[in-house]
Amino acid sequence: MRRRLDRTAGRATAAVVATGLALALAACGSGGGAKGGGHGGGGGKGGSTAPTVRLPKLSGQKLQVTAVWTGPERENFVKVLDEFEKRTGAEVAFVPSGDDMAGFIGSKIAGGGPPDVAMLQQVGVLNEFAEKGWLKPLGAGAKGQLAKNYSKGWQDLGAHKGTPYGVYFKASNKSLVWYNARAFDDAGAKEPKTWPDFVKAAEVIAESGVEPVSVGGADGWTLTDWFENVYLSQAGPEKYDQLAQHKIKWTDPTVKQALTTLAQLFGRKDLLAGGGSGALQTDFPTSVTQTFSGGDAPKAAMVSSADFAAANITQTKAKIGTDAKVFAFPAVGGRSPVVTGGDVAVALKDNKASQALLTFLASTDAAKIWAQAGGFVSPNKELDQAAYADDVMRKIAGALIAAGDDFRFDMSDQAPASFGGKPGQGEWKDLQDFLKDPKDIAGTQARLEKDAARSFGR
């Protein structure tokens, strides 16, 4: 069965959000801009502390929640769960799923013991689980919070065939490049606006003695983000949607063009931290932390990563907005791309505690907790923007909210999990092979098409 995203949110033009993001990041880079935005204004951790949602008493009830998050992301999510425990009396256990969420849940379903709530990262997986009858529809409380706090695009992303199943608790802007301000200054490099300028900046930095670009190739999903940003900017939104739904093949000339462009970076060992082999051995957290560690001798000067990299940056001595700055992914075509992702909470068991947690996660109360902790962006449009921990995240979040439904969701996350969401197979593996041998563009296209056709049932 083919499971595709076919919703307004996925098809809207990215022009509005691209413009808003560019303006927001320009303000971040210069250190200017207001500290408010959105609802409430103000700076730091302001806003009302009064609860906005009523939760039931759940004393004695146990709840198991699973997500892929580790390290600081897990720690911050547990803070949200702790507040839920405090307000309801329920006992919540966090169970890490590992990167293969679909495989993890499938094994638990087969064993008769699925978790109560799961945080899914792929739209394709939500649709797949709903088709199999594994998901429980949202209750009245969660639906009420969604209607109040979320735009239609985000509501639609959590639905399948018109039935709402999920709450997008955490969003991400995947069209960002974080950079070491000192490394840029020492090299005399400037924030690039276009892809040629990006490659040139990398060359200038390399000449200064610092390896320019950190790539977390050991985690295949980071490579899909690189491809999607290049492809969306170069091929445009219409082709992006067609490829996401496998309405055009991966052997299409637009895919060849994007891979050829990406090879201008991946094929240059002098531009990658550790070269191609080093990139393949670098996981995502390390790709970020090595960019902002080492003082005047960092292992890299920049890393293309979503806003959630901020959580990893906080594990170093770098200060976001001063030592660690950010610019929009450079324009390969007419404008910079804007690719979003997100984690959607779904219930696998139909009980009072599961529905209460989904209601809580759809509220501003839950979003505020992680926003204050940092490394988090919420699609909740009613969240007071003053809750965000720093000006950089505040502006990234503000740009996302201002965009409304004008965004493109991560392409690999729209695909069936067997193609776009599993380590060691499908698109993840094919792009890792491409990083290993960037000259083999035709072979990469053929492997991508073979794997996509198998997963989409074509």
Secondary structure, DSSP 8 states (H G I E B T S, - for coil): ------SHHHHS-SHHHHHHHHHHHHHHHHT-S-S--BBT--STT-S--S-SS-----TT-EEEEEES--HHHHHHHHHHHHHHHHHH--EEEEEE--S-HHHHHHHHHHTT---SEEEE--HHHHHHHHHTT--B---HHHHHHHHHHS-HHHHHHTEETTEE-EEEEEEEE--EEEEEHHHHHHHT----SBHHHHHHHHHHHHHTTS--EE--TTSHHHHHHHHHHHHHHHH-HHHHHHHHTTSS-TTSHHHHHHHHHHHHHHT-GGGBTTHHHHHHT--HHHHHHTTS-STTS-S-SEEE--TTHHHHHTTSS--BTTTEEEEE--BSSSS---EEEEEEEEESS-SHHHHHHHHHHTSHHHHHHHHHHSS-B---TTSBGGGSSSHHHHHHHHHHHHTTT--EE-HHHHS-HHHHS-TTSHHHHHHHHHHH-TT-HHHHHHHHHHHHHHHHT-
